[in-house]
Amino acid sequence: MTDNKKVLLVEDTLTQAIFMQHCLEKLGFSVQLSRSGEKALEYMAKTSEKPALVFTDINMPGMDGYQLIDALRTSYEKALHCFLLLSPAQIEEADKILASTADGIVFKSGKEDKFIEQVENAIRLLEQDKTKEAVFFSQAYLHVVHLQ
């Protein structure tokens, strides 16, 4: 990964957005928060300093996380890495997640240390050029075994 510490966080639930922003800032990231996919695309169109990472919720009003990542891929190709944020209940979407253009997943957690561990693991796997399937199953395993 590059030295770019800019992150775009897309989350429509304010309490979760603030919590995740705090955790990412604790990891040294500069976080731009968008509350919808549409607002995220507006931000990307007008900013000259593009983020290296995007973390997006899946279920949002209007444009969902899958659509946002597809739109980002169309405009920015592989210049940034995108992760889907999902709750444990969304593990049932495994086929859709694996078919998406996301680079990986991060499980939402109400515990700061657990969310940070998920983010660090996702970035580490990305740097190791693991397949999306390997990232998905590693993150799911980490969530089930270590994070509950």
N, CA, C and O atoms as a GROMACS GRO file, in nm:
protein
  592
    1MET      N    1   0.082  -0.119   0.000
    1MET     CA    2   0.000   0.000   0.000
    1MET      C    3   0.086   0.125   0.000
    1MET      O    4   0.203   0.122   0.039
    2THR      N    5   0.027   0.231  -0.044
    2THR     CA    6   0.101   0.357  -0.048
    2THR      C    7   0.104   0.421   0.091
    2THR      O    8   0.047   0.369   0.187
    3ASP      N    9   0.172   0.533   0.098
    3ASP     CA   10   0.177   0.608   0.223
    3ASP      C   11   0.055   0.698   0.239
    3ASP      O   12   0.044   0.770   0.338
    4ASN      N   13  -0.036   0.693   0.145
    4ASN     CA   14  -0.157   0.773   0.151
    4ASN      C   15  -0.242   0.724   0.269
    4ASN      O   16  -0.286   0.609   0.271
    5LYS      N   17  -0.265   0.811   0.365
    5LYS     CA   18  -0.342   0.774   0.485
    5LYS      C   19  -0.483   0.833   0.481
    5LYS      O   20  -0.547   0.849   0.584
    6LYS      N   21  -0.530   0.866   0.360
    6LYS     CA   22  -0.665   0.921   0.345
    6LYS      C   23  -0.764   0.808   0.323
    6LYS      O   24  -0.740   0.715   0.246
    7VAL      N   25  -0.878   0.818   0.394
    7VAL     CA   26  -0.982   0.717   0.388
    7VAL      C   27  -1.116   0.786   0.363
    7VAL      O   28  -1.145   0.890   0.421
    8LEU      N   29  -1.196   0.726   0.278
    8LEU     CA   30  -1.334   0.768   0.260
    8LEU      C   31  -1.422   0.665   0.331
    8LEU      O   32  -1.419   0.547   0.296
    9LEU      N   33  -1.498   0.710   0.429
    9LEU     CA   34  -1.589   0.624   0.505
    9LEU      C   35  -1.731   0.661   0.466
    9LEU      O   36  -1.772   0.776   0.480
   10VAL      N   37  -1.807   0.563   0.416
   10VAL     CA   38  -1.943   0.587   0.371
   10VAL      C   39  -2.037   0.504   0.458
   10VAL      O   40  -2.041   0.381   0.448
   11GLU      N   41  -2.111   0.572   0.543
   11GLU     CA   42  -2.200   0.507   0.641
   11GLU      C   43  -2.317   0.600   0.668
   11GLU      O   44  -2.298   0.716   0.703
   12ASP      N   45  -2.439   0.548   0.653
   12ASP     CA   46  -2.557   0.633   0.671
   12ASP      C   47  -2.604   0.643   0.816
   12ASP      O   48  -2.676   0.737   0.849
   13THR      N   49  -2.566   0.551   0.902
   13THR     CA   50  -2.606   0.556   1.042
   13THR      C   51  -2.504   0.640   1.119
   13THR      O   52  -2.388   0.601   1.132
   14LEU      N   53  -2.548   0.754   1.170
   14LEU     CA   54  -2.456   0.851   1.229
   14LEU      C   55  -2.373   0.794   1.344
   14LEU      O   56  -2.253   0.818   1.350
   15THR      N   57  -2.436   0.720   1.435
   15THR     CA   58  -2.359   0.668   1.550
   15THR      C   59  -2.250   0.572   1.504
   15THR      O   60  -2.139   0.576   1.556
   16GLN      N   61  -2.281   0.487   1.408
   16GLN     CA   62  -2.179   0.394   1.356
   16GLN      C   63  -2.072   0.471   1.281
   16GLN      O   64  -1.954   0.438   1.292
   17ALA      N   65  -2.112   0.573   1.206
   17ALA     CA   66  -2.015   0.653   1.130
   17ALA      C   67  -1.916   0.720   1.223
   17ALA      O   68  -1.795   0.717   1.199
   18ILE      N   69  -1.965   0.781   1.330
   18ILE     CA   70  -1.877   0.849   1.425
   18ILE      C   71  -1.784   0.750   1.493
   18ILE      O   72  -1.665   0.777   1.510
   19PHE      N   73  -1.837   0.635   1.532
   19PHE     CA   74  -1.756   0.532   1.597
   19PHE      C   75  -1.644   0.483   1.504
   19PHE      O   76  -1.528   0.478   1.545
   20MET      N   77  -1.679   0.449   1.381
   20MET     CA   78  -1.579   0.397   1.287
   20MET      C   79  -1.478   0.505   1.249
   20MET      O   80  -1.359   0.476   1.231
   21GLN      N   81  -1.524   0.629   1.236
   21GLN     CA   82  -1.432   0.739   1.209
   21GLN      C   83  -1.329   0.751   1.320
   21GLN      O   84  -1.210   0.767   1.294
   22HIS      N   85  -1.374   0.744   1.444
   22HIS     CA   86  -1.285   0.750   1.560
   22HIS      C   87  -1.181   0.637   1.554
   22HIS      O   88  -1.062   0.661   1.575
   23CYS      N   89  -1.225   0.516   1.525
   23CYS     CA   90  -1.134   0.401   1.519
   23CYS      C   91  -1.031   0.418   1.408
   23CYS      O   92  -0.913   0.391   1.429
   24LEU      N   93  -1.075   0.462   1.291
   24LEU     CA   94  -0.983   0.480   1.179
   24LEU      C   95  -0.882   0.592   1.208
   24LEU      O   96  -0.765   0.582   1.172
   25GLU      N   97  -0.928   0.697   1.273
   25GLU     CA   98  -0.836   0.805   1.310
   25GLU      C   99  -0.735   0.757   1.413
   25GLU      O  100  -0.620   0.802   1.413
   26LYS      N  101  -0.776   0.666   1.500
   26LYS     CA  102  -0.683   0.608   1.597
   26LYS      C  103  -0.572   0.530   1.528
   26LYS      O  104  -0.461   0.517   1.580
   27LEU      N  105  -0.602   0.478   1.410
   27LEU     CA  106  -0.503   0.405   1.331
   27LEU      C  107  -0.415   0.499   1.248
   27LEU      O  108  -0.328   0.454   1.175
   28GLY      N  109  -0.440   0.629   1.260
   28GLY     CA  110  -0.358   0.727   1.190
   28GLY      C  111  -0.413   0.772   1.056
   28GLY      O  112  -0.345   0.843   0.981
   29PHE      N  113  -0.536   0.734   1.025
   29PHE     CA  114  -0.596   0.773   0.898
   29PHE      C  115  -0.663   0.910   0.909
   29PHE      O  116  -0.714   0.947   1.015
   30SER      N  117  -0.661   0.981   0.799
   30SER     CA  118  -0.739   1.104   0.785
   30SER      C  119  -0.869   1.062   0.718
   30SER      O  120  -0.867   1.012   0.605
   31VAL      N  121  -0.981   1.082   0.785
   31VAL     CA  122  -1.109   1.026   0.739
   31VAL      C  123  -1.202   1.133   0.685
   31VAL      O  124  -1.227   1.235   0.750
   32GLN      N  125  -1.252   1.109   0.565
   32GLN     CA  126  -1.360   1.189   0.508
   32GLN      C  127  -1.487   1.106   0.521
   32GLN      O  128  -1.493   0.994   0.470
   33LEU      N  129  -1.586   1.159   0.588
   33LEU     CA  130  -1.711   1.087   0.610
   33LEU      C  131  -1.817   1.133   0.512
   33LEU      O  132  -1.839   1.253   0.495
   34SER      N  133  -1.882   1.038   0.447
   34SER     CA  134  -1.997   1.065   0.361
   34SER      C  135  -2.112   0.980   0.412
   34SER      O  136  -2.092   0.864   0.451
   35ARG      N  137  -2.231   1.036   0.413
   35ARG     CA  138  -2.347   0.966   0.467
   35ARG      C  139  -2.429   0.892   0.361
   35ARG      O  140  -2.531   0.831   0.393
   36SER      N  141  -2.384   0.897   0.234
   36SER     CA  142  -2.454   0.824   0.127
   36SER      C  143  -2.357   0.798   0.012
   36SER      O  144  -2.252   0.862   0.002
   37GLY      N  145  -2.393   0.704  -0.072
   37GLY     CA  146  -2.312   0.675  -0.190
   37GLY      C  147  -2.305   0.794  -0.284
   37GLY      O  148  -2.200   0.822  -0.340
   38GLU      N  149  -2.417   0.862  -0.299
   38GLU     CA  150  -2.420   0.978  -0.387
   38GLU      C  151  -2.326   1.088  -0.336
   38GLU      O  152  -2.252   1.148  -0.415
   39LYS      N  153  -2.329   1.114  -0.205
   39LYS     CA  154  -2.240   1.216  -0.147
   39LYS      C  155  -2.094   1.175  -0.161
   39LYS      O  156  -2.007   1.259  -0.182
   40ALA      N  157  -2.067   1.046  -0.150
   40ALA     CA  158  -1.930   0.996  -0.166
   40ALA      C  159  -1.878   1.023  -0.307
   40ALA      O  160  -1.764   1.064  -0.325
   41LEU      N  161  -1.963   0.999  -0.407
   41LEU     CA  162  -1.923   1.025  -0.546
   41LEU      C  163  -1.903   1.175  -0.570
   41LEU      O  164  -1.812   1.214  -0.644
   42GLU      N  165  -1.986   1.258  -0.509
   42GLU     CA  166  -1.968   1.404  -0.520
   42GLU      C  167  -1.832   1.444  -0.462
   42GLU      O  168  -1.759   1.523  -0.521
   43TYR      N  169  -1.800   1.389  -0.345
   43TYR     CA  170  -1.672   1.420  -0.282
   43TYR      C  171  -1.555   1.377  -0.372
   43TYR      O  172  -1.461   1.453  -0.392
   44MET      N  173  -1.564   1.256  -0.426
   44MET     CA  174  -1.456   1.206  -0.511
   44MET      C  175  -1.439   1.291  -0.636
   44MET      O  176  -1.327   1.311  -0.683
   45ALA      N  177  -1.548   1.342  -0.689
   45ALA     CA  178  -1.540   1.424  -0.811
   45ALA      C  179  -1.473   1.558  -0.785
   45ALA      O  180  -1.408   1.613  -0.874
   46LYS      N  181  -1.489   1.612  -0.665
   46LYS     CA  182  -1.436   1.746  -0.640
   46LYS      C  183  -1.303   1.750  -0.566
   46LYS      O  184  -1.237   1.854  -0.566
   47THR      N  185  -1.261   1.640  -0.504
   47THR     CA  186  -1.135   1.643  -0.429
   47THR      C  187  -1.017   1.611  -0.519
   47THR      O  188  -1.025   1.524  -0.606
   48SER      N  189  -0.908   1.682  -0.497
   48SER     CA  190  -0.787   1.652  -0.574
   48SER      C  191  -0.702   1.547  -0.503
   48SER      O  192  -0.618   1.482  -0.566
   49GLU      N  193  -0.723   1.531  -0.376
   49GLU     CA  194  -0.646   1.433  -0.297
   49GLU      C  195  -0.733   1.310  -0.271
   49GLU      O  196  -0.804   1.302  -0.171
   50LYS      N  197  -0.725   1.216  -0.363
   50LYS     CA  198  -0.808   1.096  -0.354
   50LYS      C  199  -0.762   1.006  -0.238
   50LYS      O  200  -0.643   0.998  -0.208
   51PRO      N  201  -0.857   0.940  -0.173
   51PRO     CA  202  -0.820   0.846  -0.066
   51PRO      C  203  -0.759   0.719  -0.123
   51PRO      O  204  -0.780   0.685  -0.239
   52ALA      N  205  -0.683   0.650  -0.040
   52ALA     CA  206  -0.627   0.521  -0.079
   52ALA      C  207  -0.727   0.408  -0.052
   52ALA      O  208  -0.727   0.306  -0.120
   53LEU      N  209  -0.811   0.430   0.050
   53LEU     CA  210  -0.906   0.328   0.093
   53LEU      C  211  -1.047   0.385   0.101
   53LEU      O  212  -1.066   0.501   0.135
   54VAL      N  213  -1.144   0.299   0.069
   54VAL     CA  214  -1.286   0.333   0.087
   54VAL      C  215  -1.348   0.221   0.168
   54VAL      O  216  -1.334   0.104   0.135
   55PHE      N  217  -1.417   0.259   0.275
   55PHE     CA  218  -1.495   0.166   0.355
   55PHE      C  219  -1.640   0.208   0.339
   55PHE      O  220  -1.675   0.321   0.374
   56THR      N  221  -1.726   0.119   0.287
   56THR     CA  222  -1.865   0.156   0.264
   56THR      C  223  -1.962   0.055   0.321
   56THR      O  224  -1.943  -0.066   0.311
   57ASP      N  225  -2.066   0.108   0.382
   57ASP     CA  226  -2.178   0.027   0.426
   57ASP      C  227  -2.240  -0.037   0.302
   57ASP      O  228  -2.228   0.017   0.192
   58ILE      N  229  -2.307  -0.150   0.319
   58ILE     CA  230  -2.375  -0.213   0.206
   58ILE      C  231  -2.514  -0.154   0.189
   58ILE      O  232  -2.549  -0.104   0.082
   59ASN      N  233  -2.594  -0.160   0.296
   59ASN     CA  234  -2.734  -0.117   0.289
   59ASN      C  235  -2.749   0.029   0.327
   59ASN      O  236  -2.737   0.067   0.444
   60MET      N  237  -2.774   0.111   0.225
   60MET     CA  238  -2.796   0.254   0.246
   60MET      C  239  -2.912   0.297   0.157
   60MET      O  240  -2.935   0.236   0.052
   61PRO      N  241  -2.984   0.400   0.196
   61PRO     CA  242  -3.088   0.453   0.107
   61PRO      C  243  -3.025   0.503  -0.023
   61PRO      O  244  -2.912   0.554  -0.023
   62GLY      N  245  -3.096   0.489  -0.132
   62GLY     CA  246  -3.042   0.532  -0.261
   62GLY      C  247  -2.938   0.431  -0.310
   62GLY      O  248  -2.966   0.312  -0.320
   63MET      N  249  -2.821   0.480  -0.339
   63MET     CA  250  -2.713   0.396  -0.389
   63MET      C  251  -2.659   0.308  -0.276
   63MET      O  252  -2.621   0.358  -0.170
   64ASP      N  253  -2.655   0.176  -0.298
   64ASP     CA  254  -2.599   0.087  -0.195
   64ASP      C  255  -2.448   0.075  -0.213
   64ASP      O  256  -2.390   0.129  -0.308
   65GLY      N  257  -2.384   0.004  -0.122
   65GLY     CA  258  -2.239  -0.010  -0.124
   65GLY      C  259  -2.185  -0.078  -0.249
   65GLY      O  260  -2.079  -0.041  -0.299
   66TYR      N  261  -2.257  -0.177  -0.299
   66TYR     CA  262  -2.215  -0.245  -0.421
   66TYR      C  263  -2.214  -0.148  -0.539
   66TYR      O  264  -2.119  -0.143  -0.617
   67GLN      N  265  -2.322  -0.070  -0.551
   67GLN     CA  266  -2.332   0.027  -0.660
   67GLN      C  267  -2.224   0.134  -0.649
   67GLN      O  268  -2.167   0.176  -0.749
   68LEU      N  269  -2.197   0.178  -0.526
   68LEU     CA  270  -2.093   0.278  -0.505
   68LEU      C  271  -1.957   0.226  -0.551
   68LEU      O  272  -1.885   0.296  -0.623
   69ILE      N  273  -1.923   0.105  -0.510
   69ILE     CA  274  -1.793   0.049  -0.549
   69ILE      C  275  -1.785   0.033  -0.700
   69ILE      O  276  -1.681   0.061  -0.760
   70ASP      N  277  -1.893  -0.013  -0.763
   70ASP     CA  278  -1.893  -0.026  -0.909
   70ASP      C  279  -1.870   0.110  -0.975
   70ASP      O  280  -1.795   0.121  -1.072
   71ALA      N  281  -1.936   0.215  -0.922
   71ALA     CA  282  -1.919   0.349  -0.978
   71ALA      C  283  -1.775   0.398  -0.959
   71ALA      O  284  -1.718   0.460  -1.048
   72LEU      N  285  -1.718   0.371  -0.842
   72LEU     CA  286  -1.579   0.411  -0.817
   72LEU      C  287  -1.483   0.336  -0.909
   72LEU      O  288  -1.387   0.395  -0.958
   73ARG      N  289  -1.509   0.209  -0.931
   73ARG     CA  290  -1.423   0.129  -1.020
   73ARG      C  291  -1.429   0.183  -1.163
   73ARG      O  292  -1.328   0.184  -1.233
   74THR      N  293  -1.546   0.228  -1.206
   74THR     CA  294  -1.562   0.283  -1.340
   74THR      C  295  -1.478   0.409  -1.357
   74THR      O  296  -1.416   0.430  -1.461
   75SER      N  297  -1.478   0.493  -1.254
   75SER     CA  298  -1.407   0.621  -1.262
   75SER      C  299  -1.260   0.613  -1.223
   75SER      O  300  -1.177   0.684  -1.280
   76TYR      N  301  -1.228   0.528  -1.127
   76TYR     CA  302  -1.092   0.528  -1.072
   76TYR      C  303  -1.021   0.394  -1.084
   76TYR      O  304  -0.910   0.378  -1.034
   77GLU      N  305  -1.084   0.298  -1.150
   77GLU     CA  306  -1.028   0.165  -1.172
   77GLU      C  307  -0.974   0.107  -1.042
   77GLU      O  308  -1.045   0.100  -0.943
   78LYS      N  309  -0.850   0.066  -1.044
   78LYS     CA  310  -0.790   0.002  -0.926
   78LYS      C  311  -0.705   0.100  -0.844
   78LYS      O  312  -0.625   0.058  -0.761
   79ALA      N  313  -0.723   0.229  -0.868
   79ALA     CA  314  -0.640   0.329  -0.800
   79ALA      C  315  -0.671   0.339  -0.651
   79ALA      O  316  -0.593   0.395  -0.575
   80LEU      N  317  -0.786   0.285  -0.609
   80LEU     CA  318  -0.816   0.284  -0.467
   80LEU      C  319  -0.872   0.147  -0.429
   80LEU      O  320  -0.925   0.074  -0.513
   81HIS      N  321  -0.860   0.116  -0.303
   81HIS     CA  322  -0.907  -0.014  -0.253
   81HIS      C  323  -1.035   0.006  -0.175
   81HIS      O  324  -1.046   0.095  -0.091
   82CYS      N  325  -1.133  -0.080  -0.204
   82CYS     CA  326  -1.266  -0.065  -0.146
   82CYS      C  327  -1.302  -0.186  -0.061
   82CYS      O  328  -1.283  -0.300  -0.101
   83PHE      N  329  -1.356  -0.157   0.057
   83PHE     CA  330  -1.401  -0.260   0.148
   83PHE      C  331  -1.548  -0.240   0.182
   83PHE      O  332  -1.592  -0.128   0.204
   84LEU      N  333  -1.622  -0.350   0.185
   84LEU     CA  334  -1.760  -0.346   0.227
   84LEU      C  335  -1.766  -0.361   0.378
   84LEU      O  336  -1.700  -0.449   0.435
   85LEU      N  337  -1.844  -0.276   0.444
   85LEU     CA  338  -1.869  -0.288   0.587
   85LEU      C  339  -1.996  -0.368   0.605
   85LEU      O  340  -2.100  -0.333   0.548
   86LEU      N  341  -1.990  -0.474   0.682
   86LEU     CA  342  -2.110  -0.553   0.699
   86LEU      C  343  -2.130  -0.596   0.842
   86LEU      O  344  -2.036  -0.611   0.920
   87SER      N  345  -2.256  -0.616   0.874
   87SER     CA  346  -2.291  -0.668   1.005
   87SER      C  347  -2.287  -0.820   0.998
   87SER      O  348  -2.295  -0.877   0.889
   88PRO      N  349  -2.276  -0.886   1.113
   88PRO     CA  350  -2.271  -1.033   1.111
   88PRO      C  351  -2.390  -1.097   1.039
   88PRO      O  352  -2.375  -1.204   0.980
   89ALA      N  353  -2.506  -1.034   1.043
   89ALA     CA  354  -2.624  -1.090   0.976
   89ALA      C  355  -2.608  -1.093   0.825
   89ALA      O  356  -2.674  -1.172   0.758
   90GLN      N  357  -2.522  -1.009   0.772
   90GLN     CA  358  -2.505  -1.001   0.627
   90GLN      C  359  -2.411  -1.108   0.572
   90GLN      O  360  -2.387  -1.111   0.451
   91ILE      N  361  -2.359  -1.194   0.656
   91ILE     CA  362  -2.272  -1.301   0.609
   91ILE      C  363  -2.347  -1.389   0.509
   91ILE      O  364  -2.285  -1.457   0.427
   92GLU      N  365  -2.480  -1.386   0.515
   92GLU     CA  366  -2.562  -1.463   0.421
   92GLU      C  367  -2.547  -1.411   0.278
   92GLU      O  368  -2.584  -1.479   0.183
   93GLU      N  369  -2.492  -1.292   0.263
   93GLU     CA  370  -2.471  -1.233   0.132
   93GLU      C  371  -2.337  -1.274   0.072
   93GLU      O  372  -2.286  -1.207  -0.018
   94ALA      N  373  -2.279  -1.381   0.119
   94ALA     CA  374  -2.143  -1.420   0.078
   94ALA      C  375  -2.127  -1.426  -0.073
   94ALA      O  376  -2.029  -1.373  -0.126
   95ASP      N  377  -2.220  -1.488  -0.143
   95ASP     CA  378  -2.208  -1.499  -0.289
   95ASP      C  379  -2.207  -1.362  -0.355
   95ASP      O  380  -2.128  -1.336  -0.445
   96LYS      N  381  -2.295  -1.273  -0.310
   96LYS     CA  382  -2.302  -1.139  -0.368
   96LYS      C  383  -2.176  -1.059  -0.336
   96LYS      O  384  -2.125  -0.985  -0.420
   97ILE      N  385  -2.126  -1.076  -0.214
   97ILE     CA  386  -2.003  -1.006  -0.174
   97ILE      C  387  -1.886  -1.053  -0.259
   97ILE      O  388  -1.808  -0.972  -0.308
   98LEU      N  389  -1.874  -1.184  -0.276
   98LEU     CA  390  -1.763  -1.239  -0.354
   98LEU      C  391  -1.774  -1.202  -0.502
   98LEU      O  392  -1.672  -1.192  -0.571
   99ALA      N  393  -1.895  -1.182  -0.552
   99ALA     CA  394  -1.914  -1.144  -0.691
   99ALA      C  395  -1.895  -0.994  -0.713
   99ALA      O  396  -1.886  -0.948  -0.827
  100SER      N  397  -1.889  -0.919  -0.604
  100SER     CA  398  -1.876  -0.773  -0.615
  100SER      C  399  -1.733  -0.735  -0.656
  100SER      O  400  -1.644  -0.819  -0.662
  101THR      N  401  -1.715  -0.606  -0.682
  101THR     CA  402  -1.581  -0.557  -0.716
  101THR      C  403  -1.506  -0.505  -0.595
  101THR      O  404  -1.402  -0.440  -0.610
  102ALA      N  405  -1.557  -0.533  -0.475
  102ALA     CA  406  -1.488  -0.492  -0.352
  102ALA      C  407  -1.358  -0.570  -0.336
  102ALA      O  408  -1.346  -0.683  -0.383
  103ASP      N  409  -1.262  -0.507  -0.268
  103ASP     CA  410  -1.135  -0.575  -0.240
  103ASP      C  411  -1.145  -0.666  -0.119
  103ASP      O  412  -1.063  -0.757  -0.103
  104GLY      N  413  -1.243  -0.643  -0.033
  104GLY     CA  414  -1.257  -0.725   0.087
  104GLY      C  415  -1.371  -0.675   0.172
  104GLY      O  416  -1.452  -0.592   0.129
  105ILE      N  417  -1.377  -0.727   0.294
  105ILE     CA  418  -1.484  -0.691   0.387
  105ILE      C  419  -1.424  -0.656   0.522
  105ILE      O  420  -1.313  -0.696   0.556
  106VAL      N  421  -1.501  -0.580   0.597
  106VAL     CA  422  -1.470  -0.550   0.737
  106VAL      C  423  -1.602  -0.561   0.812
  106VAL      O  424  -1.699  -0.495   0.776
  107PHE      N  425  -1.605  -0.644   0.914
  107PHE     CA  426  -1.725  -0.657   0.995
  107PHE      C  427  -1.739  -0.538   1.089
  107PHE      O  428  -1.641  -0.495   1.150
  108LYS      N  429  -1.859  -0.487   1.099
  108LYS     CA  430  -1.886  -0.381   1.195
  108LYS      C  431  -1.884  -0.443   1.334
  108LYS      O  432  -1.933  -0.554   1.355
  109SER      N  433  -1.827  -0.372   1.428
  109SER     CA  434  -1.824  -0.417   1.565
  109SER      C  435  -1.845  -0.296   1.655
  109SER      O  436  -1.797  -0.187   1.625
  110GLY      N  437  -1.917  -0.316   1.763
  110GLY     CA  438  -1.938  -0.208   1.858
  110GLY      C  439  -1.820  -0.191   1.952
  110GLY      O  440  -1.821  -0.102   2.038
  111LYS      N  441  -1.720  -0.275   1.938
  111LYS     CA  442  -1.602  -0.268   2.024
  111LYS      C  443  -1.486  -0.213   1.945
  111LYS      O  444  -1.450  -0.265   1.839
  112GLU      N  445  -1.427  -0.107   1.997
  112GLU     CA  446  -1.320  -0.036   1.927
  112GLU      C  447  -1.205  -0.128   1.888
  112GLU      O  448  -1.164  -0.130   1.772
  113ASP      N  449  -1.154  -0.205   1.983
  113ASP     CA  450  -1.039  -0.291   1.954
  113ASP      C  451  -1.071  -0.397   1.849
  113ASP      O  452  -0.984  -0.435   1.771
  114LYS      N  453  -1.194  -0.444   1.848
  114LYS     CA  454  -1.233  -0.548   1.751
  114LYS      C  455  -1.246  -0.490   1.610
  114LYS      O  456  -1.206  -0.553   1.513
  115PHE      N  457  -1.302  -0.370   1.600
  115PHE     CA  458  -1.313  -0.307   1.469
  115PHE      C  459  -1.175  -0.273   1.415
  115PHE      O  460  -1.146  -0.295   1.298
  116ILE      N  461  -1.090  -0.219   1.500
  116ILE     CA  462  -0.954  -0.186   1.459
  116ILE      C  463  -0.879  -0.312   1.412
  116ILE      O  464  -0.807  -0.308   1.312
  117GLU      N  465  -0.897  -0.422   1.483
  117GLU     CA  466  -0.833  -0.548   1.443
  117GLU      C  467  -0.881  -0.592   1.304
  117GLU      O  468  -0.802  -0.641   1.224
  118GLN      N  469  -1.010  -0.575   1.277
  118GLN     CA  470  -1.065  -0.610   1.145
  118GLN      C  471  -1.001  -0.525   1.036
  118GLN      O  472  -0.961  -0.577   0.932
  119VAL      N  473  -0.990  -0.393   1.060
  119VAL     CA  474  -0.932  -0.303   0.961
  119VAL      C  475  -0.786  -0.338   0.936
  119VAL      O  476  -0.742  -0.348   0.821
  120GLU      N  477  -0.711  -0.358   1.042
  120GLU     CA  478  -0.569  -0.392   1.028
  120GLU      C  479  -0.552  -0.524   0.952
  120GLU      O  480  -0.463  -0.534   0.866
  121ASN      N  481  -0.634  -0.622   0.981
  121ASN     CA  482  -0.625  -0.751   0.912
  121ASN      C  483  -0.661  -0.736   0.764
  121ASN      O  484  -0.595  -0.795   0.679
  122ALA      N  485  -0.762  -0.657   0.734
  122ALA     CA  486  -0.802  -0.636   0.594
  122ALA      C  487  -0.690  -0.570   0.515
  122ALA      O  488  -0.662  -0.610   0.402
  123ILE      N  489  -0.626  -0.471   0.574
  123ILE     CA  490  -0.516  -0.401   0.506
  123ILE      C  491  -0.396  -0.494   0.490
  123ILE      O  492  -0.331  -0.495   0.385
  124ARG      N  493  -0.366  -0.572   0.592
  124ARG     CA  494  -0.254  -0.667   0.585
  124ARG      C  495  -0.278  -0.769   0.472
  124ARG      O  496  -0.186  -0.799   0.396
  125LEU      N  497  -0.399  -0.822   0.463
  125LEU     CA  498  -0.431  -0.919   0.358
  125LEU      C  499  -0.422  -0.855   0.220
  125LEU      O  500  -0.378  -0.918   0.124
  126LEU      N  501  -0.465  -0.731   0.210
  126LEU     CA  502  -0.456  -0.658   0.084
  126LEU      C  503  -0.311  -0.642   0.041
  126LEU      O  504  -0.278  -0.661  -0.076
  127GLU      N  505  -0.226  -0.607   0.135
  127GLU     CA  506  -0.083  -0.589   0.105
  127GLU      C  507  -0.017  -0.720   0.065
  127GLU      O  508   0.084  -0.720  -0.006
  128GLN      N  509  -0.073  -0.832   0.108
  128GLN     CA  510  -0.019  -0.964   0.074
  128GLN      C  511  -0.077  -1.017  -0.057
  128GLN      O  512  -0.049  -1.130  -0.096
  129ASP      N  513  -0.157  -0.935  -0.125
  129ASP     CA  514  -0.218  -0.973  -0.253
  129ASP      C  515  -0.300  -1.101  -0.243
  129ASP      O  516  -0.297  -1.184  -0.334
  130LYS      N  517  -0.371  -1.118  -0.134
  130LYS     CA  518  -0.458  -1.235  -0.119
  130LYS      C  519  -0.580  -1.220  -0.210
  130LYS      O  520  -0.620  -1.109  -0.244
  131THR      N  521  -0.637  -1.332  -0.249
  131THR     CA  522  -0.757  -1.328  -0.330
  131THR      C  523  -0.872  -1.275  -0.246
  131THR      O  524  -0.868  -1.280  -0.123
  132LYS      N  525  -0.974  -1.226  -0.314
  132LYS     CA  526  -1.092  -1.176  -0.243
  132LYS      C  527  -1.154  -1.287  -0.156
  132LYS      O  528  -1.200  -1.261  -0.045
  133GLU      N  529  -1.153  -1.408  -0.207
  133GLU     CA  530  -1.209  -1.520  -0.130
  133GLU      C  531  -1.128  -1.543  -0.002
  133GLU      O  532  -1.186  -1.567   0.104
  134ALA      N  533  -0.997  -1.536  -0.012
  134ALA     CA  534  -0.911  -1.554   0.105
  134ALA      C  535  -0.935  -1.443   0.207
  134ALA      O  536  -0.940  -1.469   0.328
  135VAL      N  537  -0.950  -1.320   0.159
  135VAL     CA  538  -0.977  -1.208   0.249
  135VAL      C  539  -1.112  -1.228   0.317
  135VAL      O  540  -1.123  -1.211   0.438
  136PHE      N  541  -1.213  -1.263   0.240
  136PHE     CA  542  -1.347  -1.283   0.295
  136PHE      C  543  -1.346  -1.388   0.405
  136PHE      O  544  -1.396  -1.364   0.515
  137PHE      N  545  -1.289  -1.504   0.376
  137PHE     CA  546  -1.293  -1.612   0.474
  137PHE      C  547  -1.203  -1.584   0.594
  137PHE      O  548  -1.235  -1.624   0.706
  138SER      N  549  -1.092  -1.516   0.572
  138SER     CA  550  -1.007  -1.478   0.684
  138SER      C  551  -1.080  -1.382   0.778
  138SER      O  552  -1.076  -1.398   0.900
  139GLN      N  553  -1.146  -1.282   0.720
  139GLN     CA  554  -1.220  -1.185   0.800
  139GLN      C  555  -1.337  -1.252   0.872
  139GLN      O  556  -1.363  -1.223   0.989
  140ALA      N  557  -1.408  -1.341   0.802
  140ALA     CA  558  -1.521  -1.411   0.865
  140ALA      C  559  -1.470  -1.498   0.981
  140ALA      O  560  -1.532  -1.501   1.087
  141TYR      N  561  -1.360  -1.567   0.960
  141TYR     CA  562  -1.302  -1.650   1.066
  141TYR      C  563  -1.261  -1.563   1.185
  141TYR      O  564  -1.291  -1.595   1.300
  142LEU      N  565  -1.193  -1.453   1.156
  142LEU     CA  566  -1.150  -1.363   1.262
  142LEU      C  567  -1.270  -1.312   1.341
  142LEU      O  568  -1.266  -1.304   1.464
  143HIS      N  569  -1.377  -1.279   1.271
  143HIS     CA  570  -1.497  -1.229   1.337
  143HIS      C  571  -1.558  -1.336   1.428
  143HIS      O  572  -1.588  -1.310   1.544
  144VAL      N  573  -1.577  -1.453   1.374
  144VAL     CA  574  -1.644  -1.560   1.448
  144VAL      C  575  -1.561  -1.607   1.567
  144VAL      O  576  -1.614  -1.625   1.676
  145VAL      N  577  -1.433  -1.626   1.546
  145VAL     CA  578  -1.348  -1.684   1.651
  145VAL      C  579  -1.301  -1.581   1.753
  145VAL      O  580  -1.298  -1.609   1.873
  146HIS      N  581  -1.262  -1.463   1.706
  146HIS     CA  582  -1.196  -1.368   1.794
  146HIS      C  583  -1.276  -1.245   1.834
  146HIS      O  584  -1.246  -1.184   1.936
  147LEU      N  585  -1.374  -1.208   1.757
  147LEU     CA  586  -1.430  -1.076   1.775
  147LEU      C  587  -1.566  -1.069   1.842
  147LEU      O  588  -1.610  -0.960   1.877
  148GLN      N  589  -1.632  -1.178   1.862
  148GLN     CA  590  -1.768  -1.168   1.915
  148GLN      C  591  -1.775  -1.118   2.055
  148GLN      O  592  -1.883  -1.105   2.111
   0.00000   0.00000   0.00000
